[in-house]
Amino acid sequence: MTATAHGARILVVDDERPLLTALVTALESMGYEVIGELKQSDGLSRIISWQPDAAIFDLNMPGMNGVELTAKALEIMPDLPIILLTGFGSIDSSVQAMRTGAYDYLTKPFDLNSIDFTLKKALDHHDQKRRFRLLAEATGRIGEFAGIVGQSPAITKVLDSVHAVADTESTVLITGESGTGKEVIAHAIHTGGSRREKPFITVDCATIPDTLIESELFGHAKGAFTGAHKDRAGHVEAAADGTVFLDEIGEIPLGMQKKLLRFLEERTFVRVGETRRREAHARIVAATNRDLLHEVQVGRFREDLYYRLKVIEIPIPPLRERSEDVLPLVEWYLSRLNRKLNRNISGISATAMKLLTNYQWPGNIRELVNLLEQVMTFHNPEILDVKHLPGTLQALASTLPSQTFSELKEQVLEEAGRNYFQSLLNHFHGNITKVADYSGINRRHIHRLLLEWGINPALFRNN
């Protein structure tokens, strides 16, 4: 049972007993397992002893308020989704709440349907993060998952499949468009199982001449053909008990397909120019961007090999079908390209991000990475904006869909935050240190926000 199912553990902390009792009763009637605490310290103790799946904190409590309680709770459980309850119109509290790491907040008065809906979203988000973390921990090599960054339902399904097959012997066929990260998925399968310390060898079937593919896979004897100056082991032999990844398997010629089928069935092969049959135990993971079933129907791919390869099939969704993963992918590659290109870009503006999210990405993740590298090669702002993107993307700005309610809410909150900081800058005469001390938000983050909003603190110094 995942955390999204009824029975999820919910911790509620509120110093007002009537509201606390009402919330606990209502959530229990919805099927949640609930504990309510009046004191913040008791709430923190419950996090340690009870390990809730989500928490609801009142924002305005004496002593330790909801913002401070959230910070302490996340020190104990960094992935705990927290929902804050706040009074309407409290700009100061709302801005701070957005920076604490809380999943979301609701303004009073609220209805129980809103809490249930927000809780379910938070629990689902938390469950996807948990499954991704478990897979990454199982491999011990989180860095290998660059191409499968994301928490969308589509990519979560892929990660679940990778986790399920990683420690089996089954042949796996990975399907999907070019640029979706099929090789990264293959590597995740390899590193997620007992073969992780063995070789992982990639064979690009599309770039090897038909006359050499057999030699590349199975090796050759000295003198087997012109240029064969010595005996050479092929990839299936060199991989030993590791993994051979056959990328673009649909490109291999029919004659070679029969020999590959025999290897998959018997785990034996013959080097080119020899007669002795050898054994090899490498696992085969294959990938293609073609419709192999269609290739079978038109006679370009063996039907028996097709079914032998797809013992397990893992289809990779194109990026346009997992648009919610564009932001985490951008953040992932920004940090890596910063190191590669010696840049110090800390983020991307909301409008630019909306353009990237709504773009169709025909080249998938590969196109996204290439675009970011191109942009960052020629620009080094603190925040990437629409003006830094290629003209083809800038031209799409007028075609963006109208705002959803959540986007409108975000825009309203951003405007509130802008007004809030302008009032603080005016009060403290542009002194960022005093603004940071008063708001509880670090100076670097304030500088980033002001830059993104186009606010110059120097203009407030003589007020």
C-alpha positions in Angstrom: 0.0 0.0 0.0 1.4 3.4 -0.9 1.1 6.5 1.2 -1.6 7.8 -1.2 -4.0 5.1 0.0 -6.4 5.5 2.8 -4.7 4.7 6.1 -1.9 7.2 5.5 -0.6 8.7 8.7 -1.3 12.4 9.2 0.1 14.5 12.0 -1.8 17.7 12.9 -0.4 20.3 15.2 -2.6 23.3 16.2 -2.7 25.1 19.5 -6.4 25.7 19.3 -8.2 22.6 20.7 -11.6 23.0 18.9 -9.9 23.3 15.5 -7.5 20.5 16.2 -10.3 18.2 17.3 -12.4 19.1 14.3 -9.5 18.4 11.9 -8.6 15.1 13.5 -12.2 13.9 13.4 -12.8 15.0 9.8 -9.6 13.4 8.5 -10.3 10.1 10.4 -13.7 10.1 8.7 -11.9 10.2 5.3 -9.9 7.1 6.1 -6.7 8.6 7.3 -4.9 7.6 10.5 -4.5 10.8 12.5 -2.7 12.0 15.6 -3.3 15.6 16.8 -1.0 17.5 19.1 -1.5 20.9 20.8 2.2 21.5 21.5 4.9 21.9 18.8 7.4 20.0 20.9 5.0 17.0 21.1 4.5 17.3 17.3 8.3 17.0 16.7 8.5 14.0 19.1 5.7 12.3 17.1 7.6 12.8 13.9 10.5 10.9 15.4 8.5 8.1 17.0 5.5 7.8 14.6 7.0 8.7 11.2 3.9 10.3 9.6 3.3 10.3 5.9 2.3 14.0 5.9 1.7 16.8 8.4 -0.6 19.8 8.8 0.6 22.7 10.9 -1.1 25.9 11.9 1.0 28.8 10.9 0.2 31.2 13.7 1.1 29.5 17.0 2.7 31.2 20.1 6.3 30.4 20.8 7.4 28.3 17.8 5.2 29.3 14.8 4.4 27.1 11.8 7.4 28.3 9.8 9.9 27.4 12.5 8.1 24.1 13.2 8.3 23.2 9.5 12.1 23.9 9.4 12.6 21.7 12.5 10.3 19.0 11.1 12.2 18.8 7.8 15.5 18.5 9.7 14.1 15.2 11.1 12.2 14.0 8.0 13.5 15.9 4.9 10.9 14.4 2.6 7.9 15.0 4.9 5.1 16.8 2.9 3.8 19.6 5.2 0.7 21.7 4.6 0.4 25.0 6.5 -2.8 26.6 7.6 -2.7 30.4 7.6 -5.0 33.4 7.9 -6.0 35.2 4.8 -4.1 38.3 3.9 -0.9 37.6 5.9 1.7 38.5 3.3 4.6 38.3 5.7 3.6 34.8 6.7 2.7 33.6 3.2 6.1 34.6 1.8 7.9 32.9 4.6 5.8 29.8 4.2 6.8 29.5 0.6 10.4 29.5 1.6 10.4 26.9 4.4 10.1 23.8 2.2 6.5 23.2 3.0 4.6 21.4 0.3 1.7 23.8 0.2 -0.5 26.0 2.4 -4.2 26.8 2.7 -5.8 30.0 3.9 -8.5 30.1 6.5 -11.5 29.7 6.3 -11.0 26.4 4.3 -13.2 23.5 3.4 -12.4 19.9 4.2 -12.5 18.9 0.5 -9.6 21.3 -0.1 -7.5 19.7 2.6 -8.3 16.2 1.4 -7.4 17.2 -2.2 -4.1 18.9 -1.1 -3.2 16.0 1.1 -3.7 13.5 -1.6 -1.5 15.5 -4.0 1.2 15.8 -1.3 1.1 12.1 -0.4 1.3 11.1 -4.1 4.3 13.5 -4.6 6.0 12.1 -1.5 5.4 8.5 -2.6 7.0 9.1 -6.1 10.0 10.8 -4.4 10.3 7.8 -2.1 10.3 5.3 -4.9 12.9 7.2 -6.9 15.1 7.5 -3.8 14.8 3.7 -3.1 15.9 2.9 -6.6 18.8 5.4 -6.5 19.8 3.9 -3.1 19.6 0.4 -4.5 22.1 1.3 -7.2 24.3 3.3 -4.9 25.0 5.6 -7.9 22.5 8.4 -8.0 24.5 10.2 -10.7 23.6 7.5 -13.2 20.0 8.7 -13.1 20.5 12.0 -14.9 18.3 11.0 -17.8 15.5 9.8 -15.6 15.2 12.8 -13.4 11.5 13.5 -12.6 8.6 12.5 -10.5 5.7 12.4 -13.1 3.5 9.3 -13.1 4.9 8.3 -16.5 8.6 8.3 -15.4 7.7 6.8 -12.0 6.2 3.8 -13.9 9.5 3.5 -15.8 11.5 3.6 -12.5 9.3 0.9 -11.0 10.0 -1.3 -14.0 13.7 -0.7 -13.8 13.6 -1.6 -10.1 11.6 -4.8 -10.8 13.9 -6.2 -13.5 17.3 -4.9 -12.4 18.2 -8.1 -10.4 16.7 -10.6 -12.8 18.3 -12.4 -15.8 15.6 -11.5 -18.2 16.3 -9.9 -21.6 14.9 -6.4 -21.7 13.8 -4.3 -24.7 13.6 -0.6 -24.1 11.5 1.3 -26.7 11.0 5.0 -27.2 11.8 8.0 -29.4 15.3 9.2 -30.0 16.6 11.4 -27.2 14.4 9.9 -24.4 17.4 8.4 -22.5 17.2 4.7 -23.4 20.9 4.2 -22.7 20.5 5.8 -19.3 17.6 3.4 -18.5 19.8 0.5 -19.6 22.6 1.6 -17.4 20.1 2.0 -14.5 19.1 -1.6 -15.0 22.7 -2.7 -14.9 23.7 -0.7 -11.8 20.5 -1.6 -10.0 21.3 -5.4 -9.9 24.0 -7.8 -8.9 25.9 -7.1 -12.1 26.7 -3.5 -11.1 30.4 -4.3 -10.6 30.8 -6.0 -13.9 31.3 -4.4 -17.3 28.6 -2.4 -19.1 29.3 -2.3 -22.8 27.3 -0.3 -25.3 27.1 -1.4 -29.0 25.6 1.2 -31.3 24.1 -1.1 -34.0 23.3 1.8 -36.3 26.9 2.9 -36.7 28.6 -0.4 -37.3 28.9 -1.6 -40.9 26.9 -4.8 -41.7 30.1 -6.6 -42.5 31.6 -5.9 -39.1 28.6 -6.3 -36.7 29.2 -10.1 -36.2 32.9 -9.5 -35.4 32.0 -6.7 -33.0 29.6 -8.9 -31.1 31.2 -12.3 -31.2 34.9 -11.5 -32.0 37.1 -13.0 -34.7 40.2 -15.2 -35.3 43.4 -13.9 -36.8 43.2 -13.8 -40.6 39.4 -14.2 -40.6 39.2 -11.2 -43.0 41.3 -8.3 -44.2 42.6 -6.3 -41.3 42.1 -9.1 -38.7 45.8 -9.2 -37.6 45.2 -11.0 -34.4 42.5 -12.9 -32.4 39.9 -10.5 -30.9 37.2 -11.2 -28.3 33.8 -9.7 -29.1 31.6 -7.6 -26.8 29.5 -10.5 -25.4 32.7 -12.2 -24.4 34.4 -9.1 -23.1 31.4 -8.2 -20.9 31.8 -11.5 -19.1 29.0 -11.6 -16.5 28.1 -8.0 -17.1 25.7 -6.3 -19.5 25.8 -5.7 -23.3 23.5 -2.9 -24.4 22.5 -3.2 -28.0 21.3 0.3 -29.0 19.1 0.6 -32.1 18.7 -3.2 -32.4 16.4 -2.7 -35.3 19.3 -1.8 -37.5 21.1 -5.1 -37.5 20.9 -7.2 -40.8 18.7 -10.3 -41.0 21.7 -12.7 -41.3 23.1 -11.4 -38.0 19.6 -11.6 -36.4 19.6 -15.4 -36.6 23.0 -15.6 -34.9 22.0 -13.2 -32.2 18.8 -15.3 -31.6 20.9 -18.5 -31.2 23.1 -16.7 -28.6 20.1 -15.6 -26.6 18.6 -19.1 -26.6 21.8 -21.1 -26.0 24.3 -18.5 -24.6 26.9 -19.8 -27.1 28.6 -18.2 -30.0 31.3 -18.7 -32.6 34.0 -16.1 -33.4 34.3 -15.2 -37.1 36.8 -17.5 -38.7 36.5 -20.2 -36.1 34.4 -23.3 -35.7 34.7 -23.8 -31.9 31.6 -22.8 -30.0 32.2 -20.7 -26.9 29.9 -19.7 -23.9 29.1 -16.3 -22.6 26.8 -15.2 -19.9 26.4 -11.4 -20.5 22.9 -10.0 -20.0 21.4 -8.5 -23.1 19.5 -5.2 -22.9 18.4 -3.9 -26.3 16.8 -0.6 -27.4 15.1 0.8 -30.5 13.3 3.9 -31.7 11.6 1.8 -34.4 8.2 0.0 -34.3 9.7 -3.5 -34.3 6.4 -5.2 -34.7 5.9 -3.3 -38.0 9.4 -4.3 -39.0 8.5 -7.9 -38.4 5.3 -7.5 -40.5 7.3 -6.1 -43.5 10.0 -8.7 -43.2 12.9 -6.6 -42.0 13.1 -8.2 -38.5 12.7 -11.8 -37.4 9.6 -12.5 -35.4 11.3 -15.1 -33.2 14.0 -12.6 -32.3 11.5 -9.9 -31.6 9.7 -12.0 -29.0 13.0 -13.3 -27.6 14.2 -9.7 -27.0 11.0 -8.4 -25.5 10.7 -10.8 -22.6 10.4 -7.6 -20.6 9.5 -4.4 -22.5 10.0 -0.9 -21.0 8.5 1.9 -23.1 10.0 5.3 -22.4 7.5 8.2 -22.7 8.5 11.2 -24.8 9.2 14.4 -22.9 6.0 16.1 -24.2 4.0 13.4 -22.3 5.8 14.2 -19.0 5.9 18.0 -19.1 5.9 18.2 -15.3 9.4 16.7 -15.4 10.8 19.6 -17.5 11.5 21.8 -14.4 13.4 19.1 -12.5 15.4 18.2 -15.6 16.2 21.9 -16.2 17.4 22.3 -12.6 19.5 19.0 -12.8 21.3 20.0 -16.0 21.7 23.7 -15.0 23.9 22.6 -12.1 25.9 20.2 -14.2 26.4 22.6 -17.1 27.4 25.3 -14.6 30.4 23.2 -13.7 31.1 22.2 -17.3 30.9 25.7 -18.7 32.2 27.6 -15.7 28.9 29.4 -15.2 27.0 30.5 -12.1 23.4 30.5 -13.3 21.1 29.9 -10.3 17.7 29.5 -11.9 15.2 30.3 -14.7 12.4 32.8 -14.7 8.8 31.7 -14.4 7.9 32.9 -17.9 10.9 31.2 -19.5 10.1 28.0 -17.6 6.5 28.1 -18.9 7.8 28.3 -22.4 10.1 25.3 -21.9 7.2 23.3 -20.3 4.8 24.0 -23.1 7.3 23.3 -25.9 6.7 19.9 -27.6 10.4 18.8 -27.5 10.6 16.6 -30.7 14.2 15.8 -29.8 13.2 15.0 -26.2 15.8 15.2 -23.3 18.7 15.4 -25.8 17.2 18.5 -27.4 16.6 20.1 -23.9 20.2 19.5 -22.8 21.6 20.8 -26.1 19.4 23.9 -25.9 20.6 24.6 -22.3 24.2 24.2 -23.3 23.8 26.5 -26.3 22.1 29.2 -24.2 24.6 28.9 -21.3 27.5 29.1 -23.7 26.5 32.5 -24.9 24.9 33.9 -21.7 25.8 33.9 -18.1 23.0 35.8 -16.2 22.1 34.9 -12.6 18.6 34.0 -13.9 17.9 32.7 -17.4 15.0 34.6 -19.0 13.0 34.5 -22.2 15.4 36.9 -23.9 18.2 34.3 -23.5 16.2 31.6 -25.3 16.5 30.9 -29.0 14.2 33.0 -31.2 12.1 30.0 -32.2 11.1 29.5 -28.5 10.6 33.2 -27.9 8.1 33.3 -30.8 6.0 30.7 -28.9 5.3 33.2 -26.1 2.1 34.4 -27.7 0.8 30.9 -28.1 1.0 30.0 -24.4 -2.3 28.7 -22.9 -4.2 30.9 -20.5 -3.5 30.7 -16.9 -4.9 28.0 -14.7 -6.2 28.8 -11.3 -3.1 27.5 -9.6 -0.9 29.6 -11.9 -3.0 32.6 -11.2 -2.6 32.0 -7.5 1.1 31.7 -7.9 1.2 35.0 -9.9 -0.8 36.8 -7.1 1.6 35.4 -4.5 4.6 36.6 -6.5 3.1 40.0 -6.8 2.4 40.0 -3.1 6.0 39.0 -2.5 7.3 41.7 -4.7 5.3 44.4 -2.9 6.3 43.0 0.4 10.0 43.2 -0.3 9.7 46.7 -1.9 8.0 47.9 1.4 10.8 46.3 3.4 13.5 47.9 1.2 11.8 51.2 1.6 11.5 50.8 5.4 15.2 49.8 5.7 16.5 52.2 3.1 17.7 49.4 0.7 19.7 47.6 3.4 19.5 43.9 2.3 21.0 42.6 5.6 18.2 44.2 7.7 15.6 43.0 5.2 17.0 39.5 5.5 17.1 39.7 9.3 13.5 40.9 9.5 12.0 38.5 6.9 14.0 35.4 8.0 15.1 34.8 4.4 18.8 34.5 3.6 20.5 37.4 1.7 21.5 35.3 -1.3 17.9 34.3 -1.9 16.7 37.8 -1.5 19.3 39.0 -4.1 18.1 36.3 -6.5 14.4 37.3 -6.1 15.1 41.0 -6.5 17.2 40.3 -9.7 14.4 38.2 -11.1 11.8 40.9 -10.3 14.0 43.7 -11.6 14.2 45.5 -8.3 17.3 47.6 -7.6 18.0 48.0 -3.8 20.1 51.1 -4.5 17.0 53.1 -5.5 15.7 52.8 -1.9 18.9 54.0 -0.1 18.0 57.7 -0.1 14.4 57.3 0.9 
